């Protein structure tokens, strides 16, 4: 039996499906990143791109150096204020701020906006690591400080570097990438054993089942890799796990407070 693997044309799809790729998958002409990742480029062009990436890293370090103990909240940009996941993220941000944490997100809409909004409503500090996308992702209006970078790798570096715990609400490819990237860093002892908290039991249950029934059974991960993950629907429990871990294991401190230096742009 033969199967036609060609994708359907937009004209053959229902209106809603035909419009979706225009919102999320189709952008303007190739960006610098797409050109760079095609393969070897002229030496000078690659040097310029490397310098741009380095500048984004330094800018991120300088802007986030003084934000204090963070918890990073991840999740989809597509949820709206009317949806339960948005309201759950808002409560998480509120409770984290009340517990004394700076709330860090990817700086965009959806779950990110909700967590930053909750932190702002609680009087806490709200920060974001925004990213340039083909369709511009603007920083949400609930950020006290933010940095905008070009590269997803740099963004993930900044979201991990300053946090004592990581909370993941429902999301798509980006959220899955962030879950497994952080889990790998902990598994390989590149970072300490910070809490990984998945919120939305029904949403994440199939993934957790797959990890247990396939990866653990095939011994591509260990039981302790799964034991690191907390699965909950409770914002109170999520913040309690983050707080207890921070107090008992990491002291909620970066050590001696560093003074700002004006000549470093701080």
Secondary structure, DSSP 8 states (H G I E B T S, - for coil): ---------GGGS-HHHHHHHHHHT--SS--HHHHHTTS---HHHHHHHHHHHHHHHHHHHHHHTTS-SEEEEE--S---TTSHHHHHHHHHHHHHHHTT-EEEE-SSSTHHHHHHHHHHHTT--EEEEEE--SS-----TT-SEEEEES-HHHHHHHHHHTEEEEEE-S--HHHHHHHHHHHHHHHTTSS---EEEEE-HHHHHHHHHHIIIIIITTTSS-HHHHHTEEEES-HHHHHHHHHHHIIIIITT--SS-----GGGT-
